Amino acid sequence: MDFASIFSARKFCLSFEVFPPKTAAGEQALLVHMERLVAWHPAFLTCTYGAGGSTQDTTLQLTTRLKREFGIPVASHLTCVGSSRDELRTYLQQANVAGIDNIVALRGDPPSGETTFRTAVDGLSYANQLVALICAEFPQFGIAVGGYPETHQEAASPEADLLNLKRKVDAGADVVITQLFYDNQDFFRFRDRCDAAGIRVPIVPGILPVTNLSQIQRITKMCGAKLPIPLMEELAQDESEDWQYRSGVNHATRQVEELLAGGVSGLHIYVLNKSAAAVDILSALPNFAR
Ligand SMILES: Cc1cc2nc3c(=O)[nH]c(=O)nc-3n(C[C@H](O)[C@H](O)[C@H](O)COP(=O)(O)OP(=O)(O)OC[C@H]3O[C@@H](n4cnc5c(N)ncnc54)[C@H](O)[C@@H]3O)c2cc1C
């Protein structure tokens, strides 16, 4: 089922994002976590695509497997990094044959060790071009794109970044999934700005529960999201795994509660291939039922 049908069939769409594990044992462990997560009736699952196209095959395989095992709609992420237009077409053809319903269309980050994005030979420079290619040549796919409540770190200005998002939606994206954020006011302001700019597709908040301060400091540094000082101070109070997990999950639970009260059309949880934090958050809220 494509994104447009999913979002018109449900008032609220829960989704989970995973990444391809490096080993067969990792994949087995992931499937166990997914069993626990699908019990919460997600509307769809998505699987990331590695930097530099490094996990292209495993992304395709895992996305296909998730659909086969759980029978719910799936989306493969796809980036422009290191691929020519024809290579992107080949991936899209394979995804179509494999029965993948949707694509999360992204430009991608520079491969590790590089600081600026370089367009591949005969490749694409921005995600809006990938959206346009998919719409023109693979109209069967639903399309999601990335949105940045705190503005993408390479954008010339928040206004320029919003114009870029509008370009992606005007090119045919059905839904915007946001980068992780820890201050809901950033999300609500972003949603208002999208509305004022005439962006009319669902804007789905992306939530990554903190379970470990040093891990989250690494991730937020990479993607340019900020960690609110009170949350950082709370996490820094005690290095124990249990404290960090509890503080992070409590923060995410409060965030989700407020987002639901703010009428969001969905919730995309970056589960990092684990289930405990997502399950604890969903269990704490009366809106969700297994
Ligand atoms: C929901 C989500 C999922 C993600 N999944 C993955 C994944 O699986 N694999 C992965 O490698 N990365 C992933 N990322 C990270 C993403 O690849 C990076 O954030 C990347 O730096 C930007 O990708 P984009 O698609 O948003 O780029 P774009 O929308 O192309 O924007 C990139 C930058 O260029 C600017 N820009 C766009 N068009 C123009 C123009 N015409 N002129 C000048 N500037 C312009 C934008 O404002 C922005 O600063 C994900 C991000 C999100 C939010």
The ligand as a Tripos MOL2 file, in Angstrom:
@<TRIPOS>MOLECULE
LIG
   53    58     1     0     0
SMALL
NO_CHARGES

@<TRIPOS>ATOM
      1 C1         13.4960   10.8110    7.7260 C.3       1 LIG1
      2 C2         14.9530   10.7870    7.3200 C.ar      1 LIG1
      3 C3         15.5310    9.5860    6.9010 C.ar      1 LIG1
      4 C4         16.8770    9.5340    6.5090 C.ar      1 LIG1
      5 N1         17.4050    8.3520    6.0730 N.ar      1 LIG1
      6 C5         18.6790    8.2930    5.6000 C.ar      1 LIG1
      7 C6         19.2180    7.0970    5.0410 C.ar      1 LIG1
      8 O1         18.5600    6.0700    4.9950 O.2       1 LIG1
      9 N2         20.5020    7.1270    4.5880 N.ar      1 LIG1
     10 C7         21.2730    8.2630    4.6070 C.ar      1 LIG1
     11 O2         22.4330    8.2300    4.1520 O.2       1 LIG1
     12 N3         20.7790    9.4240    5.1210 N.ar      1 LIG1
     13 C8         19.5030    9.4650    5.6170 C.ar      1 LIG1
     14 N4         18.9970   10.6490    6.1180 N.ar      1 LIG1
     15 C9         19.8790   11.8270    6.2390 C.3       1 LIG1
     16 C10        19.8720   12.6750    4.9360 C.3       1 LIG1
     17 O3         20.4300   11.9360    3.8810 O.3       1 LIG1
     18 C11        20.6900   13.9340    5.2300 C.3       1 LIG1
     19 O4         20.0140   14.7500    6.1320 O.3       1 LIG1
     20 C12        21.1510   14.6990    4.0060 C.3       1 LIG1
     21 O5         22.1890   15.6000    4.4210 O.3       1 LIG1
     22 C13        20.0890   15.5360    3.3200 C.3       1 LIG1
     23 O6         19.1890   14.7600    2.6610 O.3       1 LIG1
     24 P1         17.8380   15.4130    2.0400 P.3       1 LIG1
     25 O7         17.1630   14.3520    1.2810 O.co2     1 LIG1
     26 O8         17.0720   16.0970    3.0760 O.co2     1 LIG1
     27 O9         18.5230   16.4750    1.0280 O.3       1 LIG1
     28 P2         17.9610   17.6450    0.1560 P.3       1 LIG1
     29 O10        16.5140   17.8440    0.3290 O.co2     1 LIG1
     30 O11        18.4770   17.4670   -1.2370 O.co2     1 LIG1
     31 O12        18.6850   18.9210    0.8230 O.3       1 LIG1
     32 C14        20.0780   18.9090    1.0890 C.3       1 LIG1
     33 C15        20.5650   20.3240    1.3450 C.3       1 LIG1
     34 O13        20.6020   21.0450    0.1180 O.3       1 LIG1
     35 C16        19.7870   22.2130    0.1930 C.3       1 LIG1
     36 N5         19.2010   22.3470   -1.1550 N.ar      1 LIG1
     37 C17        18.2750   21.5740   -1.7230 C.ar      1 LIG1
     38 N6         18.0190   21.9740   -2.9850 N.ar      1 LIG1
     39 C18        18.8500   23.0010   -3.2180 C.ar      1 LIG1
     40 C19        19.1150   23.8230   -4.3520 C.ar      1 LIG1
     41 N7         18.4560   23.6580   -5.5010 N.pl3     1 LIG1
     42 N8         20.0660   24.7910   -4.2390 N.ar      1 LIG1
     43 C20        20.7450   24.9610   -3.0890 C.ar      1 LIG1
     44 N9         20.5380   24.2110   -1.9750 N.ar      1 LIG1
     45 C21        19.6120   23.2420   -2.0590 C.ar      1 LIG1
     46 C22        18.7910   21.9340    1.3000 C.3       1 LIG1
     47 O14        18.2590   23.1050    1.8760 O.3       1 LIG1
     48 C23        19.6440   21.1370    2.2760 C.3       1 LIG1
     49 O15        20.4590   21.9910    3.0320 O.3       1 LIG1
     50 C24        17.6750   10.7250    6.5430 C.ar      1 LIG1
     51 C25        17.0940   11.9320    6.9950 C.ar      1 LIG1
     52 C26        15.7520   11.9720    7.3720 C.ar      1 LIG1
     53 C27        15.1480   13.2740    7.8430 C.3       1 LIG1
@<TRIPOS>BOND
     1     1     2 1
     2     2     3 ar
     3     2    52 ar
     4     3     4 ar
     5     4     5 ar
     6     4    50 ar
     7     5     6 ar
     8     6     7 ar
     9     6    13 1
    10     7     8 2
    11     7     9 ar
    12     9    10 ar
    13    10    11 2
    14    10    12 ar
    15    12    13 ar
    16    13    14 ar
    17    14    15 1
    18    14    50 ar
    19    15    16 1
    20    16    17 1
    21    16    18 1
    22    18    19 1
    23    18    20 1
    24    20    21 1
    25    20    22 1
    26    22    23 1
    27    23    24 1
    28    24    25 2
    29    24    26 1
    30    24    27 1
    31    27    28 1
    32    28    29 2
    33    28    30 1
    34    28    31 1
    35    31    32 1
    36    32    33 1
    37    33    34 1
    38    33    48 1
    39    34    35 1
    40    35    36 1
    41    35    46 1
    42    36    37 ar
    43    36    45 ar
    44    37    38 ar
    45    38    39 ar
    46    39    40 ar
    47    39    45 ar
    48    40    41 1
    49    40    42 ar
    50    42    43 ar
    51    43    44 ar
    52    44    45 ar
    53    46    47 1
    54    46    48 1
    55    48    49 1
    56    50    51 ar
    57    51    52 ar
    58    52    53 1
@<TRIPOS>SUBSTRUCTURE
     1 LIG1         1 GROUP 0 **** ****
